[in-house]
Amino acid sequence: MAAPSGLTECLVVLMLGTACFHVGRMAVARRRRCAHRYDADTSHALMGAAMVIMLVEPRAHDQVGRLALMAAVPAVWFGCQAVSRYVAVGIPGARQPARQALLSAAMLYMLVIAAGHPTASVGRPTAEMAGMAMAPGSSDRLVLLGPLVVLLLGGLAMWTAAEIRGAATARRTDVVAPVTSGCCQLAMTVTSGLMLVAML
């Protein structure tokens, strides 16, 4: 299936904007000296940058290892945080790091598939990626999990949309641009889903 004209360019702009926004958000929070989740914003900025690379250079397999590291580190970091907070305060405290961990894990999954198919594009949603031939091997078995990961990303998107509505209603003043940050996270989740669908 061919991607709509200009879709890749729009996604690149969105992801570049996401990365820049979270870098700027950290700078504003530091200037205001307010409590802030710098680890989360750093993760969002790095993932946004990684997605830009995957979209602009769809066959950059020499960079897959570096991109995978950018996804694996936050997946482990936030996964450990989610477990720790669940033990300490239960589900409410584990929600935010769990979402971060799942999104990072979904990107890592996508990069593992790309690494197993050196002739395939990494992330650009184009016609040539749909229906590409898959070589037999362990990565083929991983591909079978693709639809489940897409469903997971869909669930994460709905979860993020609900949190955006909650942030808009709460009108907190101690957090820098929570609604805009939520919208950026939603954009990353949707972009990840589109890129993964194009690879399967």
SVG drawing of the C-alpha trace seen along z (x, -y; Angstrom):
<svg xmlns="http://www.w3.org/2000/svg" viewBox="-11 -31 38 51">
<polyline fill="none" stroke="black" stroke-width="0.4" points="0.0,0.0 1.5,-3.3 1.8,-6.0 -0.2,-9.3 1.9,-12.0 3.8,-14.0 3.2,-11.7 6.8,-11.0 7.7,-14.7 4.9,-15.5 6.1,-12.8 9.7,-14.1 8.5,-17.6 6.4,-16.3 9.3,-14.2 11.8,-17.0 9.4,-19.3 8.9,-16.8 12.6,-16.4 13.2,-20.2 10.2,-20.8 11.4,-18.5 14.9,-19.9 13.4,-23.4 11.0,-22.1 14.0,-20.9 15.7,-24.3 12.6,-26.1 12.1,-23.8 15.8,-24.3 15.4,-28.1 12.3,-28.0 13.9,-25.6 10.8,-23.6 10.5,-19.8 10.8,-18.0 11.2,-14.6 14.4,-15.2 14.8,-11.5 11.4,-11.4 12.0,-14.5 15.5,-13.3 14.0,-10.0 11.4,-11.8 14.0,-14.0 16.2,-11.1 13.3,-9.0 12.1,-11.9 15.6,-12.3 15.8,-8.6 12.5,-8.6 13.7,-11.5 16.8,-9.4 14.7,-6.4 12.4,-8.4 15.0,-10.4 17.4,-7.6 15.2,-4.5 18.1,-2.2 20.6,-3.4 21.3,0.1 24.8,-1.0 23.0,-3.1 20.5,-0.5 22.7,0.5 23.0,-3.1 19.3,-3.7 18.5,-0.4 20.7,-1.6 18.7,-4.8 15.5,-2.7 16.9,0.1 18.3,-2.2 15.1,-4.0 13.1,-0.7 15.2,0.8 15.4,-2.4 11.6,-3.1 10.8,0.6 12.8,0.7 11.1,-2.5 7.6,-1.0 8.3,2.1 9.8,0.1 6.9,-2.4 4.3,0.4 5.9,2.1 6.0,-1.2 2.7,-2.9 0.8,-0.5 -0.6,-1.0 -1.0,-4.9 2.7,-5.4 3.7,-2.9 1.6,-4.3 3.9,-6.9 7.1,-5.0 5.3,-1.9 4.0,-3.9 7.5,-5.2 9.0,-1.7 6.4,-0.2 6.9,-2.9 10.6,-2.4 10.2,1.4 8.0,1.0 10.7,-1.0 13.3,1.5 11.2,4.3 10.9,2.4 14.7,1.9 15.4,5.6 13.2,6.5 15.0,4.0 18.4,5.4 17.3,8.9 16.4,7.8 19.4,5.7 17.6,5.3 14.5,3.6 13.9,0.0 14.2,-0.9 11.2,-3.2 10.0,-5.1 6.3,-4.4 6.6,-3.8 5.0,-1.4 8.2,0.6 8.1,1.7 4.7,3.2 4.8,6.9 8.6,7.0 10.1,10.5 11.3,11.8 14.2,14.2 13.6,17.3 15.0,17.1 14.3,15.9 13.4,12.4 10.4,13.9 9.1,15.3 9.5,11.8 7.5,10.4 4.5,12.5 4.3,10.4 3.9,7.3 0.1,7.1 0.2,7.4 2.7,4.6 0.6,2.4 -2.4,3.1 -0.2,2.2 0.7,-1.1 -3.0,-1.8 -3.8,-1.2 -0.9,-3.5 -2.3,-6.2 -5.7,-6.0 -4.1,-6.1 -2.0,-9.1 -5.1,-10.9 -6.9,-10.3 -4.0,-11.8 -4.0,-14.8 -7.6,-15.5 -6.9,-15.1 -3.9,-17.5 -6.0,-20.0 -8.7,-19.8 -6.3,-19.9 -4.6,-23.2 -1.5,-22.5 1.0,-25.3 3.9,-23.3 4.5,-21.4 5.9,-23.0 3.4,-22.6 1.9,-19.3 -0.7,-19.3 1.8,-20.0 4.1,-17.3 1.2,-14.8 0.4,-15.8 4.1,-15.2 4.0,-11.8 0.8,-10.9 2.5,-11.9 5.4,-9.7 3.1,-6.7 1.1,-7.2 4.3,-7.6 5.7,-4.4 2.6,-2.6 2.6,-3.8 6.3,-2.9 5.8,0.5 2.7,1.2 4.8,0.2 7.5,2.7 5.2,5.7"/>
</svg>
